């Protein structure tokens, strides 16, 4: 399936927010290098818009 969906994206650049999000990701991926992930992993939040709104 392919679709164009309306939405917005933002780069997550705040270190505390990155830490919080990536701790959960690291736990789910069984990783222990959270500090490296916070330093080097690209992190983007995408919010899809309701096309009915």
Secondary structure by P-SEA (a helix, b strand, c coil): ccccccbbbbbbccaaaaaaaaaaaaaaacccaaaaaaacbbbbbbbbccccc
